[in-house]
Amino acid sequence: GGNADRMEAIGKVFPLMFFLVAALISLTTMTRMVEEQRMQIGTLKALGYSKSAIAFKFVGYALLATLGGSILGVLFGEKVFPWIIIVSYNSILYTHIPDVVVPYHLGYAVMGTLAAVACTMIATISSCRKSLAAEPAALMRPEAPRVGKKILLERIPFLWNRLNFTWKSTMRNLL
């Protein structure tokens, strides 16, 4: 009973952590993709394409990738992961338990797919919004680098002045 309770707790926490990590990965991936396509977005806007037509390119890509990943994840994840866990438990602790059948749960699959699509769509739309709001001429120019700020170590001249260039740039990049 105690092992079943632990597995239940893991089963409740793991999907939440997975979706948080997946949402962050989606956000960074789509943000990078939009930033890399700045000039193309600016060109399309200058040619008269609507914001929704341009955004649909990124939304369509994200939707296709999410649905494909969800289908593979459901087919693989609902059979393979439970099987690995059950076989591990059977070989380590409970050798007398017969083989367990792991059926597909359509409700969980649909719920997981909808959550994945929602996370990805929110990330995609939020990353597109900034670029689509800018003027085409600004999008066609390279983005200005961020203004450098002093790090805490630079405010301690005794330490900062003793570092060579490599260490100074390493410290700035880290912080």
C-alpha positions, 0 to 999 in steps of 0.5 A: 500500500505504501508503494502504491501511495508513493507511485500515486504521488509521483504520478500526480507531480511528474506530469505537472513538472513535465508540462512546466519544463515543456512550456519553458522549452516551447517558449525559448524555442519559439522565441528564438525562431521568431528572433531568427526570422526577424528580417523575413517577418519585416519583409512580409510585413512590408509586402503587405501580409497581415499580422495574422498571416505571418503569425499563422506560419509560426502557430502552424509550425508549433501546432504541427510539432505539438500534435506530432509529439503528443501522438508519439508521446501518447503511443510511447508514453502510455505503454512503455513507461508504465511497462518499465516501472511495472517490470522494475517493481516486479523484478525487485520487490514483487516477483509473485505479481503476474503480468499487468495489462496497461491499456490506453486511456483516451481521456488522459491522452486528450487532456495531455494533448490539449494541455501541450497545445495550450502551452505551446500556443501561448508561448508561440503567440507571446513570442510573435506579439513583440515582432509583429508589433514593430515596424517593417523597417525596424524588423529588417535592421539587426536588433541592437545589442542589450545595454551592458550593466555593471555586475557586482564584482565591477563595483569592487575595484580592488578585485576587478582591476586584478582580473585579466580580460578573460576572467572579466568577460567570463564573469560578465557572461555568467552573471 
